[in-house]
Amino acid sequence: MTIKQSFTADDIQVFLVSNLAKLLGVATDEIDVKEHLENYGLDSAQAMILVSNLEKLLGFQPSPLLLWHYPNIEALSQRLAEEVQEGSPVQDTTSSNAKAAPSVLNLGAEAVLDPTIHPGAASNVLVGEPKNIFLTGGTGFLGAFVIRELLQETKADIYCLVRAANAKEGKSKLQKNLQQYAIWQEEFNSRIIPIVGDLSQPLLGVGSEKFQILATNIDTIYHSGALLNYVFPYSALKAANVLGTQEVLRLACQIKVKPVHYVSSVAVFESTAYAGKVVKEQDEFNHWEGIYLGYSQTKWVAEKLVKIARDRGLPVTIHRPPLISGDSKTGICNTHDFINLMTKGCLQMGYFPDVDYMLDMSPVDYVSKAIVYLSRQKESIGKAFNLQHPQPASLKMLVEWIRSFGYSVEMIPYEKWQSELINNVSSVENPLYTLRPFLLERWSDEQLTIPDLYLQARRPHISCQDTLHALASSSIVCPPIDSQLFMTYTAYLIQSGFLNIA
């Protein structure tokens, strides 16, 4: 493409405001050009769409990391205008340092919990059946299903931390999120109570007075909230994912002790030290070397903080889901997640990469039911549970199923697939167009792409035997990844218009 020389910082700023508002589904006057982009909660797919739209406007592809190094629209617009005027854009003057940073960042040194966060000074009275539950992540996919389970399995009111202008807007966001997954029940309306705040702010953004009120009234905490973005580095995600977890632990220790049920991730075992090894639920994960993704790094540190609080006497349970797929009964899923976008994009290309991947995804209804059930067992306190699918399937199995459904696709070597992506995916009509920076950028000292990092040879074998044993006395079983599950998912994706059968 030829770089267009006529764009000013103001032109780019107007373009970014319009695009960001469209992505978030808000009016342009709700976008503050001085607001940190992190505070808008952009996920990976949205960040990639923004980058790809900029590429179409400017004629060159900015590095996704620019969204962090120039963190608000005003600063980003100015930097991009400078690149346009220079006529030979540099992707990001700091990007080489940014890519190297994860490999030298000492995550062990990051895992330090405020020494004042200690249950010793609080009243150590644990209620059997909670009356008031505090939950983070209620506007997310898993969070919505956890809310449903808590409403069905307890009689408690659910106080949900939500970013919003006021309580009315917060309640609306929570309700719309449940509705989009077809799990809203009007009878439970009065038991869902919005708490306007922000996971990335001190005291969860609620202020000291309300924080103390919550500390007094809340009986149990479910911490599912996190900023999920596979593009931003650790430094961009630390406030929400690490410091936010610290504030949740602070809340748990003040006034009275409140058990914390923390939703972590199997990503804590992404260190190359565990490649090819079996890791069990209660194993320590002291190795962080070779964890390159900023999101995975924050989950490693955050779970360490939870374990420090546990060692200080706070009752906790830790739940580690893998990638989460749709509801096994209805097929309803988050169509904007990476698996669905990749599947749709590869179908449009006609090619899947021939790589050794295992689909270790667990259906969201299984994950949410397991979390709530396990959290309510006294024997679970102090333990961790891997919610990994007990019988993962290969990517090749998915492709074979797709072929049996009438799609014409083939698997080609990864390098050839990348070439197809670069040369033949040239429109936002294909979701892979917006994911190209994510798929092609080389992030580690080894100059690996993100898909390289998830090859089976680089992955541990994650045991979930303790989890299956703990669930044995319940009716909760992880649905097998088979033709029936694929049919359920495919039917929903076609019915919703996400996929077509042409």
Residue pairs with C-beta under 8 A, 6 or more apart in sequence:
1 55
1 59
1 60
2 59
3 58
3 59
3 60
3 84
3 87
3 89
4 57
4 58
4 59
4 84
5 84
5 85
5 87
7 57
7 58
7 80
7 81
7 84
8 81
9 77
9 78
9 80
9 81
10 77
11 81
12 54
12 57
12 58
12 76
12 77
12 80
12 81
13 33
13 73
13 74
13 77
15 53
15 54
15 57
16 50
16 54
16 73
16 76
16 77
17 28
17 31
17 33
17 73
18 28
19 49
19 50
19 53
20 31
20 40
20 50
20 73
21 27
21 28
21 30
21 31
23 42
23 46
23 49
23 50
24 31
24 40
24 46
31 73
33 72
33 73
33 74
33 77
34 72
34 73
34 74
35 72
35 73
36 71
36 72
37 67
37 68
37 71
37 72
37 73
37 76
38 68
38 71
38 200
38 227
38 232
38 236
38 237
38 239
38 240
39 198
39 200
41 163
41 227
42 50
42 67
42 229
43 228
43 229
43 336
44 228
44 229
44 230
44 231
44 338
44 438
45 336
45 337
45 338
45 341
45 431
45 434
45 435
47 64
47 67
47 229
47 231
47 232
48 64
48 231
48 434
48 435
48 436
48 437
48 438
49 428
49 434
50 67
51 61
51 62
51 64
51 67
51 434
51 437
52 61
52 428
52 433
52 434
52 436
52 437
53 428
54 61
54 62
54 80
55 61
55 62
58 80
58 83
58 84
58 89
60 83
60 89
61 91
61 436
61 437
62 80
62 83
62 89
62 91
62 92
63 91
63 92
63 95
63 437
63 441
64 231
64 437
64 438
64 441
65 92
65 94
65 95
65 98
65 99
65 231
65 232
65 233
66 76
66 79
66 80
66 91
66 92
66 95
67 76
67 231
67 232
68 98
68 232
68 233
68 235
68 236
69 92
69 94
69 95
69 98
70 76
70 78
70 79
71 236
83 89
83 90
92 98
98 233
99 442
99 443
99 444
100 445
101 233
101 234
101 235
102 233
102 234
102 291
102 292
102 293
102 294
102 297
102 443
102 444
103 289
103 290
103 292
103 444
103 445
105 234
105 297
106 288
107 288
107 291
107 297
107 300
107 301
107 304
108 286
108 288
110 234
110 238
110 242
110 301
111 300
111 301
111 304
111 305
111 308
113 246
113 249
113 305
113 308
113 309
114 246
114 250
116 250
117 246
117 249
117 250
117 253
117 309
117 312
118 253
118 312
118 313
119 252
119 253
119 257
119 309
119 312
119 313
119 314
120 312
120 313
121 253
122 253
122 254
122 255
122 256
122 257
123 255
123 256
123 257
124 256
124 257
125 256
125 257
126 257
126 259
126 315
127 219
127 220
129 154
129 155
129 156
130 154
130 156
130 219
130 220
131 155
131 156
131 157
131 219
132 156
132 157
132 159
132 217
132 218
132 219
132 220
133 150
133 154
133 156
133 157
133 158
133 159
133 218
133 219
133 220
133 221
133 222
134 159
134 161
134 195
134 214
134 218
134 220
134 221
134 222
134 251
134 258
135 143
135 146
135 147
135 150
135 158
135 159
135 160
135 161
135 221
135 222
135 223
135 224
136 143
136 160
136 161
136 199
136 222
136 223
136 224
136 225
136 244
136 248
137 143
137 146
137 223
137 224
137 225
137 226
137 263
138 144
138 146
138 147
138 158
138 160
138 161
138 162
138 174
138 177
138 224
138 225
139 162
139 163
139 173
139 174
139 177
140 177
140 224
140 225
140 228
141 181
141 324
141 333
141 334
141 337
141 364
142 224
142 263
142 321
142 324
142 364
142 367
142 368
143 177
143 224
143 225
144 177
144 178
144 181
144 183
145 181
145 183
145 327
145 364
145 365
145 367
145 368
146 222
146 224
146 263
146 368
146 371
146 372
147 158
147 160
147 174
147 178
147 192
148 178
148 183
148 185
148 368
149 368
149 369
149 371
149 372
150 156
150 158
150 222
150 372
151 158
151 185
151 188
151 191
151 192
153 372
153 373
153 376
154 376
156 191
156 219
156 220
157 191
157 192
157 193
158 191
158 192
158 193
159 193
159 195
159 214
159 218
160 170
160 174
160 192
160 193
160 194
160 195
161 195
161 197
161 199
161 204
161 206
161 225
162 170
162 173
162 174
162 194
162 195
162 196
162 197
163 170
163 196
163 197
163 198
163 205
164 170
164 172
164 173
164 194
164 196
165 196
166 196
167 194
167 196
170 194
170 195
170 196
171 192
171 194
173 194
174 192
174 194
175 184
175 189
175 192
178 184
181 327
181 332
182 330
182 332
195 206
195 210
195 214
196 205
196 206
197 204
197 205
197 206
198 204
198 205
199 205
199 225
199 226
199 227
199 240
199 244
199 247
200 227
200 239
200 240
200 243
200 244
201 239
201 247
202 243
202 247
203 211
203 247
203 250
204 211
204 244
204 247
204 248
204 251
206 214
211 251
211 254
212 254
212 255
214 251
215 251
215 254
215 255
215 256
215 258
216 255
216 256
218 251
218 258
219 258
220 258
220 259
220 261
220 375
221 248
221 251
221 252
221 258
221 259
221 260
221 261
222 261
222 263
222 371
222 375
223 245
223 248
223 260
223 261
223 262
223 263
224 263
225 240
225 244
226 240
226 241
226 244
226 263
226 295
226 298
226 299
226 302
227 237
227 240
227 241
227 295
228 295
229 236
229 237
229 294
229 295
230 293
230 294
230 295
230 338
230 438
230 450
231 437
231 438
232 294
232 295
233 294
234 294
234 297
234 298
235 294
236 294
237 294
237 295
237 297
237 298
238 298
238 301
241 295
241 298
241 299
241 301
241 302
242 298
242 301
242 302
242 305
245 262
245 302
245 305
245 306
246 305
248 260
249 260
249 305
249 306
249 309
249 314
251 258
252 258
252 259
252 260
252 309
252 314
253 309
253 314
257 314
257 315
259 314
259 315
259 316
259 317
259 375
259 381
260 306
260 309
260 314
260 315
260 316
260 317
261 316
261 317
261 319
261 371
261 375
262 302
262 303
262 306
262 316
262 317
262 318
262 319
263 319
263 321
263 371
264 299
264 302
264 303
264 306
264 318
264 319
264 320
264 384
265 296
265 299
265 320
265 321
265 322
266 320
266 321
266 322
266 360
266 386
266 387
266 388
266 462
267 291
267 293
267 295
267 296
267 299
267 300
268 285
268 296
268 299
268 300
268 303
268 320
269 279
269 285
269 460
269 462
270 290
270 291
270 293
270 296
270 300
270 453
271 285
271 287
271 288
271 289
271 290
271 291
272 289
272 290
272 458
273 287
273 289
273 290
274 285
274 287
274 460
275 457
275 458
275 459
275 460
276 457
276 459
276 460
276 461
277 460
277 461
278 460
278 461
278 462
278 463
279 285
279 460
279 461
279 462
279 463
280 386
280 463
280 465
280 466
281 320
281 383
281 384
281 385
281 386
281 463
281 464
281 465
281 466
281 467
282 383
282 384
282 466
285 300
285 303
288 297
288 300
291 297
291 300
292 443
292 444
292 448
292 453
293 443
293 450
293 453
303 318
306 316
306 318
307 316
307 318
309 316
310 316
310 382
315 381
315 382
316 381
316 382
317 374
317 375
317 380
317 381
317 382
317 383
317 384
317 385
318 383
318 384
318 385
319 367
319 370
319 371
319 374
319 375
319 384
319 385
319 387
320 384
320 385
320 386
320 387
320 388
321 362
321 367
321 387
321 388
322 360
322 361
322 362
322 387
322 388
322 389
322 462
323 337
323 338
323 339
323 360
323 361
323 362
324 337
324 361
324 362
324 363
324 364
324 367
325 333
325 339
325 361
325 362
325 363
325 364
325 489
326 332
326 333
326 334
326 363
326 364
326 488
326 489
326 492
327 333
327 363
327 364
327 365
328 363
328 365
328 366
328 479
328 485
328 488
329 365
329 488
330 488
330 492
331 488
331 489
331 490
331 491
331 492
331 493
332 492
333 340
333 364
333 489
333 492
333 493
334 340
335 341
335 493
335 496
335 498
338 435
339 361
340 493
340 498
341 431
341 432
341 435
342 431
342 432
342 435
343 398
343 402
344 430
344 431
344 493
344 498
344 499
345 425
345 430
345 431
345 432
345 433
345 435
346 352
346 353
346 409
346 432
347 402
347 407
347 409
347 499
348 429
348 430
348 431
348 432
349 420
349 421
349 424
349 425
349 430
349 432
350 408
350 409
350 410
351 409
351 410
351 411
351 412
351 417
351 420
352 395
352 399
352 409
352 410
352 411
352 412
352 417
353 411
353 412
353 413
353 414
353 417
353 418
353 451
354 411
354 412
354 413
354 414
354 417
355 395
355 414
355 451
355 455
356 394
356 395
356 455
356 456
356 457
357 394
357 395
357 454
357 455
357 456
358 392
358 393
358 394
358 395
358 456
358 459
359 389
359 392
359 393
359 394
359 395
359 397
359 398
359 481
360 388
360 389
360 392
360 462
361 389
361 392
361 481
362 387
362 388
362 389
362 478
363 478
363 479
363 485
366 387
366 476
366 477
366 478
366 479
367 387
369 476
370 385
370 387
370 467
370 471
370 476
371 387
373 471
373 474
373 476
374 380
374 385
374 467
374 470
374 471
377 470
379 470
380 470
383 466
383 470
385 464
385 466
385 467
385 470
386 462
386 463
386 464
386 466
386 467
387 464
387 467
388 462
388 463
388 464
389 464
389 478
389 481
390 464
390 468
390 478
391 480
391 481
392 481
393 481
393 482
396 411
397 481
398 486
399 409
399 411
401 483
401 486
402 409
403 409
404 483
405 490
405 501
406 501
407 501
412 420
414 451
418 439
418 440
418 449
421 432
421 436
421 439
421 440
422 436
422 440
425 432
425 433
425 436
426 433
427 433
428 434
432 439
438 450
439 449
439 450
439 451
440 449
441 449
441 450
442 448
442 449
443 449
443 450
443 453
444 453
452 458
471 477
479 485
490 499
493 499
494 500
494 501
